[in-house]
């Protein structure tokens, strides 16, 4: 059975591109377009990995990420923050408990390698 990835982003165009790319690689893909929907899907679907934008309607990506990582039952799910924010040069005041921070635009090949490594390392593969 292939791994399930949840994409959380309010940019529908980006979600479609990521879905196409990940499904082409053999992953099952589900999506959410705001923070509340993301939390619901993570709790109900238990994806093998989450790709999460920071700037989301409702509950922002920081809160979604930290809420998952602070939950004993969910904290092993790897989370990749995918954001246009410049993590190296911006002063980010909130602590982000994500497994990986990726800045948009990104190298697709490296991104796919990182996804594979994180899923295998988590030990929760479907």
C-alpha positions as CSV (number, residue, x, y, z in Angstrom):
1,X,0.0,0.0,0.0
2,X,1.4,3.4,-0.9
3,X,1.9,6.3,1.6
4,X,-0.7,9.0,2.0
5,X,0.3,12.6,1.9
6,X,-1.9,15.5,3.1
7,X,-1.3,18.8,1.2
8,X,-2.5,21.9,3.2
9,X,-2.4,25.1,1.2
10,X,-5.0,27.7,0.2
11,X,-3.4,28.1,-3.3
12,X,-5.6,25.7,-5.3
13,X,-3.2,25.8,-8.3
14,X,-0.2,24.7,-6.1
15,X,-2.2,21.9,-4.5
16,X,-3.1,20.6,-8.0
17,X,0.5,20.7,-9.2
18,X,1.7,19.0,-6.0
19,X,-1.1,16.4,-6.2
20,X,-0.2,15.6,-9.8
21,X,3.5,15.3,-9.0
22,X,3.0,13.1,-5.9
23,X,0.4,10.9,-7.5
24,X,2.8,10.4,-10.4
25,X,5.4,9.1,-7.8
26,X,2.8,6.6,-6.5
27,X,1.6,8.5,-3.3
28,X,-2.1,8.8,-2.3
29,X,-2.8,12.4,-1.9
30,X,-5.5,14.2,0.1
31,X,-5.8,18.0,0.6
32,X,-7.1,20.7,2.9
33,X,-7.4,24.4,2.2
34,X,-7.4,25.9,5.7
35,X,-6.0,25.1,9.1
36,X,-9.2,23.7,10.6
37,X,-9.8,21.3,7.7
38,X,-6.1,20.3,8.0
39,X,-6.5,19.3,11.7
40,X,-9.7,17.4,11.0
41,X,-8.1,15.5,8.2
42,X,-4.9,14.7,10.1
43,X,-6.9,13.4,13.0
44,X,-9.3,11.3,10.8
45,X,-7.1,10.2,7.9
46,X,-3.7,9.8,9.8
47,X,-1.6,10.7,6.7
48,X,2.0,9.4,6.5
49,X,3.3,13.0,5.9
50,X,1.9,16.5,5.8
51,X,3.0,19.3,3.5
52,X,1.8,22.5,5.2
53,X,1.7,26.2,4.2
54,X,2.1,28.7,7.0
55,X,-0.3,31.4,5.8
56,X,-3.7,29.7,5.9
57,X,-7.2,30.9,6.6
58,X,-8.6,30.2,10.0
59,X,-5.9,28.5,12.0
60,X,-2.4,29.3,10.6
61,X,0.2,26.7,9.7
62,X,2.3,27.4,12.8
63,X,-0.6,26.5,15.1
64,X,-1.6,23.4,13.0
65,X,2.0,22.1,13.0
66,X,2.6,22.7,16.7
67,X,-0.8,21.2,17.6
68,X,0.1,18.0,15.7
69,X,3.6,17.8,17.1
70,X,2.4,18.2,20.7
71,X,-0.2,15.4,20.3
72,X,1.2,12.1,21.5
73,X,-0.8,10.1,19.0
74,X,0.1,12.3,16.0
75,X,3.6,13.7,16.7
76,X,5.4,11.0,14.6
77,X,3.7,12.3,11.4
78,X,6.4,14.2,9.5
79,X,5.5,17.8,8.6
80,X,7.1,19.7,5.9
81,X,6.5,23.5,6.0
82,X,6.3,24.8,2.4
83,X,6.2,28.5,2.4
84,X,7.2,31.6,0.5
85,X,8.8,33.0,3.7
86,X,12.5,33.4,3.8
87,X,13.4,31.3,6.8
88,X,17.1,32.2,6.7
89,X,16.7,36.0,6.5
90,X,13.4,36.6,8.2
91,X,13.0,37.0,11.9
92,X,10.4,34.3,12.6
93,X,9.2,34.7,16.2
94,X,7.1,31.6,16.5
95,X,8.7,28.2,17.2
96,X,8.0,25.8,14.3
97,X,8.1,22.1,15.3
98,X,8.2,20.9,11.7
99,X,10.6,18.3,10.4
100,X,11.6,20.3,7.4
101,X,11.3,23.9,6.2
102,X,11.2,24.4,2.4
103,X,11.0,27.7,0.7
104,X,8.9,28.3,-2.4
105,X,9.9,28.0,-5.2
106,X,11.6,24.6,-4.6
107,X,13.5,21.9,-6.5
108,X,11.0,19.2,-7.2
109,X,13.6,16.3,-7.3
110,X,15.1,17.3,-3.9
111,X,11.6,17.8,-2.5
112,X,10.6,14.2,-3.5
113,X,13.8,12.8,-2.0
114,X,13.1,14.6,1.3
115,X,9.5,13.3,1.4
116,X,10.7,9.7,0.8
117,X,13.4,10.0,3.6
118,X,11.0,11.6,6.1
119,X,8.3,8.9,5.5
120,X,10.8,6.1,5.9
121,X,12.4,7.6,9.0
122,X,9.0,8.1,10.7
123,X,8.4,4.4,10.8
124,X,4.6,5.0,10.2
125,X,4.5,4.1,6.5
126,X,1.2,2.6,5.4
